[in-house]
């Protein structure tokens, strides 16, 4: 299951390359539609990111803001990080090194 329920209010999504990337984010969109949920997107399994993926991430971000939820990206490799830097998205998203640190970030922000 791509969207892992970590707690009642937090989900972890372990992303992979397309087509899994798009399918996993679609599952997350459905989950966001069911109510407020904070999300941690684990990109450690993603080798590349394209414009469609970026558009989907921005859509998710917009949905999360509208539902007053938090979104953290983690496990970003150098190749993806350079794409995020070039596009200026490094200033748009919140980042964490790995899943445990990302979960701690979400927990601390909830306090």
C-alpha positions in Angstrom: 0.0 0.0 0.0 1.6 3.3 -1.1 0.0 5.4 1.6 1.1 4.1 5.0 -1.0 5.3 7.9 1.5 6.1 10.6 -1.0 7.6 13.1 -4.5 8.9 13.0 -3.3 12.2 11.6 0.0 11.3 9.8 0.6 9.3 6.6 3.9 8.3 5.1 4.1 7.8 1.3 7.0 5.9 0.0 7.3 7.1 -3.6 9.0 5.4 -6.5 9.6 6.3 -10.2 6.7 6.8 -12.6 4.1 5.3 -13.0 4.2 4.4 -9.2 5.0 8.1 -8.3 1.7 9.3 -9.9 -0.3 6.5 -8.5 1.0 7.0 -5.0 0.2 10.7 -5.1 -3.2 10.0 -6.4 -3.8 7.8 -3.4 -2.6 10.6 -1.2 -5.0 13.0 -2.8 -7.8 10.7 -2.1 -6.7 10.4 1.6 -6.4 14.3 1.9 -10.0 14.5 0.5 -11.2 12.4 3.5 -10.1 14.9 6.1 -7.1 16.7 7.6 -3.9 14.6 7.5 -0.2 15.5 7.7 2.0 13.8 5.1 5.6 12.7 4.8 6.7 12.0 1.3 9.7 9.6 1.2 11.5 10.2 -2.1 14.4 7.9 -1.3 13.1 5.4 -4.0 12.8 8.1 -6.7 15.6 8.3 -9.2 14.3 11.1 -11.4 11.5 13.7 -11.3 9.8 15.3 -14.3 7.5 18.3 -14.8 4.4 16.2 -14.4 5.7 14.9 -11.0 6.5 18.5 -10.0 3.0 19.7 -11.0 1.5 16.8 -8.9 3.6 17.7 -5.9 2.5 21.4 -6.1 -1.1 20.3 -6.4 -0.7 18.1 -3.2 0.9 21.1 -1.5 -2.0 23.3 -2.4 -4.5 20.7 -1.1 -2.5 20.4 2.1 -2.5 24.2 2.7 -6.2 24.3 2.0 -6.9 21.6 4.6 -4.5 23.3 7.1 -2.2 20.2 7.0 1.6 19.9 6.9 3.7 18.3 4.2 7.4 17.2 4.5 9.6 15.7 1.8 12.4 13.4 2.8 15.1 11.2 1.3 15.8 13.6 -1.6 18.8 12.4 -3.5 21.3 14.8 -5.2 19.7 14.5 -8.7 16.3 15.4 -7.4 17.6 18.1 -5.1 19.4 19.8 -8.0 16.1 19.9 -9.9 14.3 21.4 -6.9 17.1 24.0 -6.5 16.9 25.0 -10.2 13.1 25.4 -10.1 13.2 27.2 -6.8 11.1 24.6 -5.1 13.7 24.2 -2.4 12.1 27.3 -0.9 8.5 26.0 -1.3 8.6 22.7 0.4 9.8 21.6 3.8 12.5 18.9 3.8 13.9 16.3 6.2 16.8 13.9 5.8 14.9 10.7 6.3 11.6 9.2 7.5 12.3 9.1 11.2 13.5 12.7 11.2 10.6 13.7 9.1 8.1 12.1 11.5 9.8 13.9 14.4 9.5 17.2 12.5 5.8 16.6 12.0 5.3 15.7 15.7 7.2 18.7 17.0 5.3 21.0 14.7 2.0 19.6 16.1 3.0 20.5 19.7 
